[in-house]
Amino acid sequence: MKKAKRMILILCALFAAGVFIAGTAEARVYLDIYGKSFKKITVAVPYFKSDKADRLQTDMSDLLNKDLDLSGFFIVAPQSLLDKEFLGEGVEKQEINFGSWRSVGIELLCKGKFQIKDGELIFEAFLYDTLDGSMMLAKRYRSRQEDWRRLVHRLADDILLTVTGDKGIMSSRIVFVGGRRGLKEIYMADIDGFNLKKITNYNNISVAPSVSPSGRYIAFTSYKEGRPNLYVKDMEGGREIVADRSDGMKVCSSWFNNSTLVYSHTAGKHSTIYTYNVATGERRTILQREGIVTSASFSPNGSKLLFVSDMYGSPQIFARDTASGDIKRLTYYGNYNSAPSFSPKGDLITFVSQIEGAFEISVMNADGSNQRVLTNGGALNDSPQFSPCGRYILYCSQIGGRYSLHIMLYNGENKRLLKFTDNNEEQPRFAP
């Protein structure tokens, strides 16, 4: 009787969270994340097993739950709803009563066990489909014991890959500008806020970071020598490269490949878009015009160059065909559109648009069609960038005079606040 009441309580809690109980006639779980809509999958992650009692049993499973929840594709069953029957099971298929898990609405079940030998963490993870008990993922991970968080992030990404066909972003790091007025530095941290590291430490103003696809180089603009010069930090070799020290404002907005950055240079009445090869020091002029020309970025295949120009009076977004040189205006709605960035898939462009006095994050198709607004808080939203998988958009918002970092799905759903420091945080970029 007590068990029956327990099941009813679990079912009520999961239905309140919007869970649909899978019927036996349904096919294997598969999530089409690029469809017009999708149903979140209910997943359970019981505390991991170990050969001896260890705090990591709960810490690792709790972190995996947080990662899966942040992804936006899962409803995570809380540990408080799992009774002794569930917690007493083993991790092998023959040790699991999948019917019991199905009866409380669980569609996917992640089990794990680990041991620690000479400071090395050896972890085995299994992902099951409770509909038929099939194993969707089985993998062994190894890391230093102190790196257990990175290990769990890797597992979360592998689960996302298994369920959606695309790897997750939980192993990613975020590069951003942190600080206050008159004192801003470049930082890097894991997406969950851990392993915070200062990239610059000039006690001055350093802004506009841009990360190469490999993560080796970070370009930024710094006033450490009294004017806005463009620098590149080699994260592998530790050296600092001066990319441009000439007069005028220099801002890197993107990278063409692992060693070539794209930046804008404004001096006097003219603006120029350059590419600069960090390895060879070669600089090439891509586009030069009178007035504003900035925020340049190439499409993934290099066939289009996005940029912002005021050639028609107000900042708007344009695309230049690399082969022919033809220029097409992409934005017409509103009197201010800026900060364009291509999706790695090449199908979408995210950008900032001024709407009724507010600056909102928007997206449009690569040809400028189907423009739609993703944020509607009436705040100052800025610096949008797609994740490497193309499923998420990272951006910053100014609310109440303070800048903070946020992330959402490409369609505007599942908006989440990210927090790394106690100061303003802005201009975020993904890093491998």
C-alpha positions in Angstrom: 0.0 0.0 0.0 2.8 2.4 0.9 4.5 1.6 -2.4 1.3 2.3 -4.3 1.0 5.7 -2.6 4.6 6.4 -3.5 4.0 5.6 -7.1 1.0 7.9 -7.2 3.0 10.8 -5.7 5.8 10.3 -8.3 3.3 10.2 -11.1 1.6 13.4 -9.9 4.9 15.2 -9.6 6.1 14.2 -13.1 2.7 15.1 -14.7 3.0 18.5 -13.0 6.4 19.0 -14.7 4.7 18.3 -18.1 5.8 14.6 -18.5 4.1 12.3 -20.9 4.1 8.7 -19.9 5.4 6.6 -22.8 3.1 3.8 -24.0 4.3 0.4 -24.9 3.4 1.0 -28.6 5.8 3.9 -29.0 9.0 3.6 -30.9 12.5 4.1 -29.5 13.0 7.6 -28.1 14.4 10.0 -30.6 14.4 13.8 -30.3 14.1 15.9 -33.4 15.5 19.1 -31.9 15.2 21.1 -35.2 11.5 20.4 -35.7 8.9 23.1 -35.1 8.3 21.6 -31.6 9.5 18.7 -29.5 8.5 16.9 -26.4 11.1 16.9 -23.6 12.4 13.5 -22.6 12.1 12.4 -19.0 15.4 11.1 -17.7 16.5 9.7 -14.3 20.1 9.7 -13.0 20.3 7.7 -9.8 23.3 8.3 -7.6 26.3 6.6 -9.1 27.8 3.4 -7.6 31.2 3.0 -6.1 33.2 0.3 -4.4 33.2 2.4 -1.3 31.2 5.4 0.0 32.4 8.6 -1.6 30.9 12.1 -1.9 31.5 11.8 -5.7 28.5 9.4 -5.9 26.1 12.2 -5.3 28.2 15.1 -6.7 28.7 13.5 -10.1 25.1 12.5 -10.5 23.9 15.9 -9.4 26.1 17.7 -11.9 24.9 15.4 -14.7 21.3 16.3 -13.8 22.2 20.0 -13.9 23.9 19.6 -17.3 20.9 17.7 -18.8 18.5 20.3 -17.4 20.5 23.2 -18.9 20.5 21.5 -22.3 16.7 22.2 -22.6 15.8 18.8 -23.9 15.1 16.8 -20.8 12.9 16.8 -17.7 15.1 15.5 -15.0 13.5 13.4 -12.2 14.6 14.7 -8.8 16.5 12.3 -6.5 13.8 12.8 -3.8 11.3 10.8 -6.0 13.5 7.7 -6.2 12.7 5.2 -3.5 14.9 2.3 -2.1 13.8 -0.1 -4.8 15.3 2.2 -7.5 18.4 3.1 -5.6 19.2 -0.5 -4.7 19.4 -1.6 -8.3 22.7 -2.3 -10.1 23.9 -0.7 -13.3 23.9 -3.7 -15.6 20.9 -4.4 -17.8 20.0 -7.6 -16.1 19.9 -5.8 -12.7 17.4 -3.2 -13.8 13.5 -3.5 -13.6 12.7 -1.3 -16.6 9.0 -1.8 -16.1 9.2 0.0 -12.7 11.0 2.9 -14.3 8.4 3.1 -17.1 5.6 3.1 -14.6 6.8 6.4 -13.1 7.3 8.1 -16.4 11.0 7.6 -16.9 11.9 7.3 -20.6 15.7 7.3 -20.4 17.8 6.0 -17.5 21.5 6.8 -16.9 23.4 4.5 -14.5 27.1 4.7 -13.6 29.8 3.3 -11.4 33.3 4.4 -10.6 36.5 3.6 -8.8 39.5 5.6 -7.8 43.0 4.1 -8.2 46.2 6.1 -7.5 44.4 9.4 -8.0 42.8 8.3 -11.3 39.0 8.3 -11.7 37.7 5.4 -13.7 34.0 5.8 -14.6 31.6 3.6 -16.5 28.3 5.0 -17.7 25.3 3.4 -19.3 22.2 5.0 -20.9 19.1 2.8 -21.3 15.8 3.2 -23.2 13.3 2.0 -20.6 10.7 1.1 -23.3 12.6 -2.0 -24.3 15.6 -2.0 -22.0 18.0 -1.4 -24.9 21.4 0.1 -24.2 21.8 3.4 -26.0 25.3 4.3 -24.7 28.0 2.5 -22.8 31.3 4.2 -22.3 34.3 4.2 -20.0 35.9 7.5 -19.0 39.2 8.2 -17.3 40.5 11.4 -15.7 42.4 12.7 -12.7 40.2 12.6 -9.6 40.2 16.4 -9.4 38.9 16.7 -13.0 35.7 14.9 -12.3 33.6 17.8 -13.3 35.1 17.8 -16.9 34.4 14.0 -17.0 30.7 14.5 -16.2 30.5 17.3 -18.8 31.9 14.9 -21.4 29.2 12.3 -20.4 26.5 14.9 -20.7 27.7 15.8 -24.2 27.8 12.2 -25.2 24.2 11.7 -24.0 23.1 14.7 -26.1 24.9 13.2 -29.1 23.2 9.9 -28.6 19.7 11.3 -28.2 19.8 14.2 -30.7 22.6 13.4 -33.1 24.6 16.5 -32.2 27.1 16.8 -29.4 26.3 19.1 -26.5 28.0 22.2 -25.2 28.6 21.2 -21.5 32.4 20.7 -22.2 32.6 24.1 -23.7 34.2 27.1 -22.0 33.0 30.7 -22.2 35.3 33.7 -22.9 33.9 37.0 -21.7 34.6 40.5 -20.6 34.3 41.0 -16.8 34.8 44.0 -14.6 33.5 47.5 -14.1 33.7 50.9 -15.8 37.3 51.8 -16.5 38.6 48.4 -15.5 37.7 45.4 -17.7 39.6 42.1 -18.3 39.1 39.1 -20.5 38.1 35.9 -18.6 37.6 32.2 -19.4 35.6 29.7 -17.5 33.7 26.4 -17.8 30.1 26.8 -18.8 29.0 26.0 -15.3 31.1 28.8 -13.8 34.0 26.7 -12.5 37.7 26.9 -13.4 37.6 30.7 -13.8 40.8 32.1 -15.3 42.0 35.6 -16.2 43.3 35.9 -19.8 44.4 39.5 -19.4 45.6 41.3 -16.3 46.5 44.8 -17.4 44.5 46.8 -14.9 43.0 48.7 -17.8 40.3 48.2 -20.4 40.3 45.0 -22.6 37.2 44.2 -24.6 35.8 42.4 -27.7 37.3 38.9 -27.3 37.1 36.5 -30.3 38.2 32.9 -30.1 39.7 30.9 -33.0 37.9 27.7 -33.9 40.6 25.5 -32.3 40.6 27.6 -29.2 44.3 28.2 -29.5 44.1 32.0 -30.1 42.0 34.7 -28.4 42.0 38.1 -30.1 40.9 41.2 -28.2 41.2 45.0 -28.2 43.0 46.6 -25.2 43.8 50.1 -24.1 46.8 49.0 -22.1 49.1 51.2 -24.3 46.7 54.2 -24.2 44.8 53.5 -27.4 42.7 50.6 -28.8 45.2 48.2 -30.2 44.5 44.7 -31.4 46.2 41.8 -29.7 46.2 38.0 -30.0 47.0 35.7 -27.0 48.4 32.3 -27.9 46.9 30.0 -25.3 49.3 27.1 -26.1 52.6 29.0 -26.3 51.7 31.8 -23.9 53.0 34.5 -26.1 51.1 37.7 -27.0 51.0 38.9 -30.6 50.4 42.6 -31.6 48.1 42.3 -34.6 47.5 46.1 -35.3 49.0 49.1 -33.5 48.0 51.8 -36.1 45.8 54.8 -35.4 42.1 54.2 -35.1 39.8 51.7 -33.6 40.5 48.0 -34.2 38.0 45.2 -33.3 38.2 41.5 -34.2 34.7 40.1 -34.7 35.4 36.6 -36.0 37.9 34.1 -37.4 38.1 32.8 -41.0 40.0 29.7 -39.9 42.2 28.5 -37.1 44.9 31.1 -37.8 43.2 33.9 -39.7 41.1 36.5 -37.9 38.7 39.0 -39.4 38.7 42.5 -37.9 37.5 46.0 -38.6 39.6 49.2 -38.5 38.0 52.6 -38.4 40.1 55.8 -38.8 38.8 59.1 -39.9 36.0 58.9 -42.4 36.9 55.4 -43.6 36.5 51.9 -42.3 38.3 48.8 -43.5 37.8 45.1 -43.0 41.0 43.1 -42.8 42.0 39.5 -42.4 45.2 38.8 -40.5 47.1 35.6 -40.4 48.6 35.0 -36.9 51.1 32.5 -38.1 52.5 34.5 -41.0 51.7 38.1 -40.1 50.0 38.6 -43.5 47.3 41.2 -43.7 44.7 41.5 -46.5 42.1 44.2 -47.2 38.7 42.6 -47.8 36.4 45.6 -47.9 36.9 49.4 -47.6 34.3 52.1 -47.5 33.6 55.5 -46.3 31.5 55.5 -43.1 30.9 52.6 -40.8 31.9 49.1 -41.8 32.2 46.7 -38.9 31.1 43.4 -37.3 32.5 41.3 -40.2 32.1 37.5 -40.3 32.3 34.8 -43.0 29.7 32.1 -43.6 31.0 28.6 -42.7 31.8 27.8 -46.3 33.4 31.2 -46.9 31.1 32.2 -49.7 29.5 35.2 -47.9 30.8 38.0 -45.8 28.4 39.6 -43.3 29.1 43.1 -42.1 27.3 46.2 -40.7 27.3 49.5 -42.5 25.5 52.8 -42.3 25.6 53.3 -46.1 21.8 54.0 -46.1 21.9 56.2 -43.0 21.5 53.8 -40.1 23.4 50.6 -39.1 22.1 47.7 -41.1 23.3 44.2 -42.0 24.7 43.3 -45.4 26.1 40.2 -47.1 28.8 40.4 -49.7 29.3 37.5 -52.1 32.9 36.5 -51.9 33.3 35.4 -55.5 31.4 38.3 -57.3 31.7 41.0 -54.7 28.0 41.7 -55.0 26.5 43.3 -51.8 22.9 42.6 -50.6 21.1 44.3 -47.8 19.6 41.8 -45.4 17.8 43.9 -42.8 15.1 46.5 -43.4 12.9 46.3 -40.3 13.8 48.9 -37.6 16.4 51.7 -37.8 19.3 49.8 -36.1 20.5 46.2 -36.8 24.0 45.0 -35.8 26.3 42.3 -34.4 25.5 39.5 -37.0 26.8 36.0 -36.5 26.3 32.9 -38.7 25.2 29.6 -37.3 27.9 26.9 -37.9 25.4 25.2 -40.0 25.2 28.2 -42.3 21.4 28.3 -42.3 20.7 31.1 -39.7 22.1 34.4 -38.7 21.6 35.9 -35.2 21.9 39.6 -34.7 20.8 42.6 -32.5 17.8 44.6 -33.6 16.4 47.8 -32.0 12.7 47.4 -31.5 10.5 50.0 -29.8 13.6 51.4 -28.0 14.9 48.1 -26.8 17.7 46.1 -28.2 16.6 42.5 -28.8 18.3 39.3 -30.0 16.8 38.2 -33.3 17.5 35.5 -36.0 16.9 35.3 -39.7 17.5 32.9 -42.5 20.9 33.2 -44.3 19.2 35.2 -47.1 17.6 37.7 -44.8 14.1 36.1 -44.8 12.0 35.1 -41.9 13.3 37.6 -39.4 12.0 36.9 -35.8 12.7 38.3 -32.4 13.9 35.8 -29.6 14.1 38.1 -26.6 11.3 40.5 -25.5 12.4 41.7 -22.1 12.8 45.3 -23.2 16.4 45.3 -22.0 19.7 46.0 -23.7 20.6 42.6 -25.3 23.9 42.3 -27.2 26.7 40.1 -28.5 24.8 37.0 -29.7 26.8 34.0 -30.9 25.8 30.5 -31.9 27.3 27.5 -30.2 29.6 25.2 -32.2 26.6 22.8 -32.6 24.3 25.6 -33.8 21.6 24.7 -31.2 22.2 27.5 -28.7 22.7 31.3 -28.7 25.0 32.9 -26.1 24.3 36.6 -25.4 24.5 39.3 -22.7 21.8 41.5 -21.2 21.8 44.7 -19.3 19.1 44.6 -16.6 19.0 47.2 -13.8 22.3 48.7 -14.9 24.2 45.5 -14.8 25.4 43.2 -17.6 24.9 39.4 -17.2 25.4 36.4 -19.5 22.6 34.3 -20.8 22.0 31.3 -23.1 19.0 30.0 -24.9 18.0 27.6 -27.6 18.2 28.8 -31.2 14.4 29.2 -31.2 14.4 31.4 -28.1 13.3 28.7 -25.7 14.9 27.6 -22.4 16.5 31.0 -21.5 19.0 30.6 -18.7 21.3 32.9 -16.7 25.0 32.1 -16.5 27.1 33.5 -13.7 30.9 33.6 -13.4 31.9 36.6 -11.3 30.3 39.3 -9.1 31.0 42.0 -11.6 29.5 43.0 -15.0 29.8 40.2 -17.5 29.5 40.9 -21.3 30.6 40.1 -24.8 30.6 36.3 -24.4 32.1 33.8 -26.8 32.2 30.0 -26.9 35.6 28.4 -26.7 36.4 24.7 -27.1 
